[in-house]
């Protein structure tokens, strides 16, 4: 047998080892069966030696289990799709998709009619997208919520990052916890070979900017009234920078006074020198087993030093990756990453760039954390409302969970409708769940999402079990992937139906019925202009009205780019929201037309799968259009606005009416004739995208090339 009949993945040795262990056989057993030395088997399993096809077959026969024989079949080359991991729970569905694509390619190559080829191309693209998603086992669980909600404590307990022998909850956590504003940046927790920490640092230019703003804040602090005082640099970063420089807040203030009559750069240069950045070039560190600490104790201490700027070798972290051994987490089919985001600041907006990126990531499950007493909380409601307004219904339906976090005895202090204290924690949770659902109902009734899953977790000892929450989140990921499996299976069935009915006259007649309805729809809407309202009024100005005046001042000092109030992100989301509201009636009209078509007997028998696939693709095309609208809305205005003198003008405003004056100036800027060309360009680009990303794909599907 040829040595390359099988297409060997990089983990073939590891998988063979796992199959052997499941069969409860030793390396010596396999070696004896295939007449080689045990050391030879060891080298194969440790992936130091690549076995030939003949050796793999003999190894599999020696193992002798059904799963081992399935693996042999699995090793045959995949011609179209990327082969998944053998432990992928959807590998059978993916293999069926691979076979259907192979058959579809034969159909196209044999000179099929145009109407068949057009459908085949749509199905091909769809299968590749769904298969690419399912082939990967990487997923992220993202925790976000207001500062001080107990999010980081919960994350530490849920991921097992605790020191069990410590009695106090705050001392148990490996991650830095406190009353809020404790963790300096986003923290990722993932599996690896051993305990370690990787740091993604700020660049030197970014650190210089932080120092400039910090020095500027120090100079301006005595010039502004209390209402408008708000740090451009977060308290957490300030604390870290002071520690790196060996300073305290009061000693920094004294240092600033010493240099207040000198060149403005003097304080900045002095501060920069004290940081000793040239000595802080390290980006990763690993646990040494010769240490007198356990791995988890070392991790806690090292994380503390880096998080507080006390480790002499590390600079300012933008992100910290905490690595724990593979055996640390309970086994899962997925390659999981847990991310503890920076807390939502009441002084800013819940619409923050990192959070929106995670919410839009199809591989992420976002856990919205809320205090028990005020759940769901204004920040969570704002996020949910934004997703509804910009057409992200699927995000709420598939990839969002609410985690309510009681502290101490909060749950037991809850009263029922009769004013009596609850008899149990479970009763308190049920009552609070109903309250949260009632509070969200006015928002959710606008869309097809009935409710969002609500979980409860008290991190105190002997309260809620972390394993139950972890299991609930894994089940949510299972459901997310199941939706992709259903769509993949539906497309595979559509391919099979297309192959089966390709020569049926009724199949072409059914296709023509659907195509004619799509042509009528396109004649009605294609080429009609879309009318957009000014995007700054949709989100930017309303969010600014409810944001702390000090935060507004801070973002004006950074030309609109403050993390917790990013003017350009809000413009982009406003653009997406306007695009959604403008095209939503057209979007739903076509869905209604397609759903009604299934009532036609001929369509139902011969084109039901085709109609369902058009519906699914219509959703995808529309989302692509909305994503583009968001990106172009930010890009078109950013280049001009970020360089505008409007920010300098805002910097001169004093007094308690600062925020209202800034809003007035920004509205004036957006409505000025000088900016009309930007609004016109945005409308033009969005209309072009609507034609290209939505209507032209429908035209191509039905062969309507004359438009």
DAGILIN-V812591 format. One record per pair of residues at least 4 apart in sequence whose ideal C-beta (glycine too) atoms are under 8 Angstrom apart, sorted by the first residue. I is the first residue (numbers start at 1). GAP is how many residues later the second one is. Records with the same first field share a line. If there is no record, write none. Layout:
I->GAP, GAP
This chain:
1->4, 52, 53, 56
2->51
3->49, 50, 51
4->49
5->48, 71
6->47, 50, 66, 69, 70, 71
7->68, 69, 70, 71, 76
8->4, 42, 43, 48, 67
9->6, 66, 74, 76, 77
10->37
11->4, 36, 74
12->4, 35, 38, 39, 44, 63
13->4, 31, 32, 33, 34, 35, 36, 38
14->4, 31, 33
15->4, 56, 71, 72
16->4, 28, 29, 35, 40, 43, 47, 55
17->4, 28
18->4
19->4, 41, 44, 46, 48, 49, 52
20->5, 6, 7, 10, 25, 43
21->4
22->43, 45
23->40, 41, 42, 45
25->4, 5, 37, 38
26->4
27->4, 11, 14, 15, 18
28->4, 10
29->4, 33
30->4, 11, 29, 32, 33
31->4, 5, 6, 7, 9, 10
33->25, 28, 29
34->21, 24, 25, 28
36->4, 5
37->4
38->4
39->4
40->4, 9
41->4, 18
42->4
43->5, 6
44->4, 5, 6, 7, 11, 15
51->4, 5, 8
52->4
53->4
54->4
55->4
56->4, 16, 19
57->4, 15
58->4
59->4
60->8, 9, 11, 12
63->5
64->4
65->4
66->4
67->4
68->4
69->4
70->4
71->4, 15
74->9, 12, 17, 21
78->4, 5, 20
79->19, 23
80->18, 21, 22, 25
81->13, 16, 17, 20, 46, 47, 50, 54
82->49, 50, 53
83->52
84->4, 6, 7, 10, 50, 51, 52, 53
85->6, 52
86->5
87->50, 246
88->6, 46, 47, 49, 245
89->244, 392
90->4, 44, 391, 395, 398
91->4
92->4
93->4, 41, 392, 395, 396
94->4, 37, 40, 41, 394
95->4
96->4, 393, 396
97->4, 30, 33, 34, 391, 394, 395
98->4, 33
99->4
100->4, 27, 392, 395, 396
101->4, 23, 26, 27, 394
102->4
103->4, 392, 396
104->4, 16, 19, 20, 391, 394, 395
105->4
106->4
107->5, 9, 13, 391, 392, 395
108->4, 9, 12
112->4, 5, 8, 390
113->4, 389, 395
114->4, 589
115->4, 393, 396, 397, 400, 588
116->4, 382, 386
117->4
118->4, 582, 583, 584, 585
119->4, 375, 379, 392, 491, 494, 582
120->4, 375, 378
121->4
122->4, 491, 492, 495, 579
123->4, 368, 371, 372, 375, 490
124->4
125->4
126->4, 361, 365, 487, 490, 491
127->4, 361, 364, 365, 368
128->4
129->4, 491
130->4, 354, 357, 358, 361
131->4, 357
132->4
133->229, 230, 351
134->347, 350, 351, 354
136->227
137->196, 197, 198
138->196, 197, 199, 225
139->195, 196, 197, 198, 224, 225, 226, 338
140->196, 197, 198, 199, 218, 221, 223, 224, 225
141->195, 196, 197, 198, 223, 224, 226, 332, 336
142->197, 199, 213, 216, 222, 223, 224, 225
143->8, 11, 12, 195, 196, 197, 198, 224, 226, 260
144->7, 197, 199, 200, 211, 214, 222, 223, 224, 225
145->4, 6, 198, 199, 223, 224, 225, 232, 234, 235, 258, 260
146->197, 198, 200, 223, 224, 225, 231, 233
147->33, 34, 196, 197, 198, 199
148->31, 32, 33, 195
149->194, 220, 221, 222, 228, 256
150->4, 219, 221, 255, 257, 309
151->4, 189, 192, 218, 254
152->4, 21, 23, 24, 25, 30, 31, 35, 188
153->4, 16, 17, 20, 24, 306
154->4, 215, 249, 251, 303, 305
155->4, 6, 20, 32, 34, 183, 185
156->5, 6, 16, 17, 18, 19, 21, 303
157->4, 5, 15, 16, 300, 302, 309
158->180, 299, 308, 311, 312
159->30, 170, 179
160->168, 169, 306
161->12, 13, 14, 28, 135, 138, 161, 163
162->4, 10, 11, 12, 134
163->8, 9, 10, 11, 133, 134, 137
164->8
166->5, 6
167->4, 5
168->4
169->4, 290, 291, 292
170->7, 8
173->4, 127
174->122, 125, 126, 129, 148
175->8, 12, 128, 147, 165
176->6, 7, 8, 127, 128, 131, 132
177->5, 6
178->4
180->163
181->53, 54, 55, 162
182->54, 125
183->4, 53, 124, 157, 159
184->52, 53, 55, 56, 123, 124, 125, 133
185->51, 132, 133, 134, 135, 157
186->132, 133, 134, 153, 154, 155, 156, 168
187->132, 133, 134, 135, 152, 153
188->131, 132, 133, 134, 149, 150, 151, 152
189->132, 133, 135, 148, 149, 150, 151
190->131, 132, 133, 134, 146, 147, 148
191->132, 133, 134, 135, 137, 138, 144, 145
192->4, 131, 132, 133, 134
193->132, 133
194->92, 93, 101, 129, 131
195->91, 92, 100, 101, 103, 104, 128, 129, 130
196->88, 89, 90, 91, 127
197->87, 88, 102, 105, 106, 109, 123, 124, 125, 126
198->85, 86, 122, 123, 125
199->83, 84, 85, 107, 115, 116, 118, 120, 121, 122
200->83, 117, 118, 119, 120, 121
201->79, 82, 113, 114, 115, 116, 117
202->4, 5, 8, 113, 114, 115, 116
203->4
204->4, 73
205->4
206->4, 110, 112
207->4, 68, 70, 108, 109
208->4, 60, 64
209->4
210->4, 23, 27, 31, 106
211->4, 30, 57, 60, 61
212->4, 56
213->4, 19, 20, 344, 345
214->4, 18, 19, 24, 27, 57
215->4, 41, 49, 52, 53, 56
216->4, 16, 341
217->4, 14, 15, 16
218->34, 35, 38, 49
219->4, 37, 41, 45
220->4
221->8
224->4, 5, 329, 430
225->4, 430, 431
227->322, 323, 429, 431
228->321, 322, 325, 428, 430
229->321
230->117, 318, 319, 320, 321, 323, 324
231->4, 7, 323
232->322, 325, 326, 330
233->4, 5, 8
234->4, 329
235->4
236->4, 106
237->4, 79
238->4, 11
239->4, 69, 70
240->4, 67, 68, 69, 76
241->4, 30, 34, 68, 75
242->5, 6, 7, 10, 67
243->4, 65, 66, 67
244->30, 31, 32, 36, 65, 71, 72
245->7, 26, 29, 30
246->28
247->4, 5, 8, 27
248->4
249->4
250->4
251->4
252->4, 19
253->4
254->4
255->4, 12, 15, 16
256->4, 11
259->7, 8, 11
262->4, 5
264->4
265->4
266->4
267->4
268->4
269->4
270->4
271->4
272->5
275->5
276->4, 36
277->38
279->33, 34
280->32, 33, 34, 35
281->32, 34
282->31, 32
283->31
285->17, 28
287->4, 8, 11, 12
289->6
291->7
293->4, 5, 8
294->4
295->4, 30
296->4
297->4
298->4
299->4, 23, 25
300->4
301->4
302->4, 9
303->4, 17, 19
304->4, 6
305->5, 6, 9
306->4, 5, 8, 11, 14
307->10, 13
309->7
324->4, 5
329->7
330->137, 140
332->4, 142
334->140, 143
339->19
341->13, 14, 17
342->12
344->4, 6, 8, 11, 35
345->206, 219
346->33, 202
347->200, 201, 203, 204, 217
348->4, 199, 200, 203, 214, 215, 216, 217
349->33, 194, 198, 215, 216, 221
350->5, 29, 30, 32, 33, 36
351->4, 5, 31, 32, 35, 188, 192, 218, 219, 222
352->4, 211, 212, 214, 217
353->4, 210, 213, 216
354->4
355->4, 11, 28
356->4, 213, 217
357->4
358->6, 8
359->5, 7, 24, 28, 33, 36, 40, 41
360->32, 35, 267
362->37
364->35
365->34, 35, 36, 108, 111, 112, 115
366->29, 33, 34, 35
367->34, 35, 36, 106
368->8, 12, 15, 16, 32, 33, 34, 35
369->34, 35, 36
370->4, 5, 6, 7, 10, 32, 33, 34, 35, 66
371->4, 6, 33, 34, 36
372->32, 33, 34, 35, 38, 39, 60, 84
373->37
375->5, 27, 29, 57, 60, 61
376->4, 5, 8, 26, 60, 63, 64
377->4
378->4
379->4
380->4, 22
381->4, 58, 59, 62
382->4
383->4
384->4, 12, 16, 56, 59, 60, 68
385->4, 58
386->4, 153, 187, 191
387->5, 6, 8, 9, 13
388->4, 5, 8, 55, 56, 58, 59
389->150, 188, 191, 192
390->183, 186, 187, 190, 236, 240
391->185, 186, 188, 189, 193, 231, 232, 235
392->4
393->4, 54, 55, 56
394->4, 5, 225, 229
395->4, 5
396->4, 48, 51, 53, 56
397->51, 52
398->81, 82, 85
399->81
400->52
401->51, 52, 53, 54, 71, 72, 75
402->34, 50, 51, 52, 53
403->52, 53, 54, 66
404->25, 28, 29, 32, 50, 51, 52, 53
405->51, 52, 53, 54
406->4, 5, 22, 50, 52
407->51, 53
408->52
409->4
410->4
411->11, 14, 17, 18, 21, 45, 47
412->9, 10, 13, 16
413->8
414->7, 8, 14, 17, 18
415->4, 5, 6, 7
416->4, 5, 6, 11, 15
422->5, 6, 9
423->4
424->4
425->4, 33, 38
426->4
427->4
428->4
429->4, 27
430->4
431->4
432->4, 24
433->4, 21, 23
434->4
435->4
436->4, 18
437->4, 14, 17
440->4, 11, 12
441->4
444->5, 6, 7, 8
453->19, 23
455->14, 17
456->8
457->7, 9, 12
458->5, 6
459->4, 5
464->4, 5
465->4
466->4
467->4
468->4
469->4
470->4
471->4
472->4
473->4
474->4
475->4
476->4
477->4
478->4
479->4
480->4
481->4
482->4
483->4
484->4
485->4
486->4
487->4, 129
488->4
489->4
490->4, 119, 122, 123, 126
491->4, 122, 125
492->4
493->4, 116
494->4, 115, 116, 118, 119
495->4
496->4
497->4, 109, 112, 113
498->4, 111, 112
501->5, 6, 105
502->5
503->4
504->4, 102
505->4
506->4, 96, 99, 100
507->4, 99, 100
508->4
509->4, 93, 97
510->4, 90, 92, 93, 95, 96, 97, 100
511->4, 95, 96, 99
512->4
513->4, 84, 87, 89, 90, 94
514->4, 80, 83, 89, 93, 96, 97, 100, 188
515->4, 187, 188, 189
516->4
517->4, 76, 77, 80
518->4, 72, 75, 96, 180, 183, 184, 186
519->4, 183, 185
520->4
521->4, 68, 69, 72, 177
522->4, 173, 176, 177, 182, 185
524->4
525->61, 170
526->165, 169, 173, 181
527->164
529->158
530->49, 52, 53, 153, 156, 157, 160
531->51
532->46, 47, 50, 150, 151, 154
533->4, 5, 45
534->4, 136, 137, 145
535->4, 5, 36, 39, 40, 42, 43, 98, 147
536->4, 5, 35, 38, 130, 131, 134
537->4, 5, 37, 130
538->4, 36, 37, 39, 40
539->4, 31, 32, 34, 35, 38
540->4, 27, 30, 31, 34, 126
541->4, 122, 125, 126
542->4
543->4, 22, 27
544->8, 21, 115, 118, 119, 122
545->114, 118
547->4, 5, 18, 112
548->4
549->4, 107, 109, 110
550->4
551->4, 11, 13, 14
552->4, 13, 106, 107, 110
553->4, 97, 105, 109
554->4, 8, 11
555->5, 6, 7, 10, 11, 12
556->4, 91, 94, 95, 106
557->90, 94
558->4
559->83, 84, 88
560->6, 7, 8, 81, 82, 87
561->5, 6, 7, 81
562->4
565->5
566->4
567->4, 74
568->4, 66, 69, 70, 73, 74
569->4, 65
570->4
571->4, 62, 63, 66, 67
572->4, 58, 59, 61, 62
573->4, 57, 60
574->4, 59
575->4, 54, 55, 57, 58, 59, 107, 111
576->4, 50, 51, 53, 54, 57
577->4
578->4, 51, 55
579->4, 46, 47, 50, 51, 54, 107
580->4, 46, 49
583->4, 39, 42, 107
584->4
585->4
586->4
587->4, 31, 35
588->4
589->4
590->4, 28
591->4, 24, 27
592->4
593->4
594->4, 17, 20, 21, 24
595->20
597->6, 10, 14
598->5, 6, 10, 13
599->4, 5
600->4
601->4
602->4, 5
603->4, 5, 8
604->4
607->4
608->4
609->4
610->4
611->4
612->4
613->4
614->4, 87
615->4
616->4
617->4, 80
618->4, 80
619->4
620->4
621->4, 72, 73, 76
622->4, 72
623->4
624->4, 69
625->4, 64, 65, 68, 69
626->4
627->4
628->4, 58, 61, 65
629->4, 57, 60
630->4
631->4
632->4, 50, 53, 54, 57
633->4, 49
634->4
635->4
636->42, 45, 46, 49
637->4, 41, 45
638->4
639->4
640->4, 35, 38
641->5, 28
644->25
645->4
646->4, 19, 20, 23
647->4
648->4
649->4, 16
650->11, 12, 15
653->5, 8, 9
654->4
657->4
658->4
659->4
660->4
661->4
662->4
663->4
664->4
665->4
666->4
667->4
668->4
669->6
670->5
671->4
672->4
675->4
676->4
677->4
678->4
679->4
680->4
681->4
682->4
683->4
684->4
685->4
686->4
687->4
688->4
689->4
690->4, 5
691->4, 5
692->4
693->4
694->4
695->4
696->4
697->4
698->4, 6
699->5, 6, 8
700->4, 5
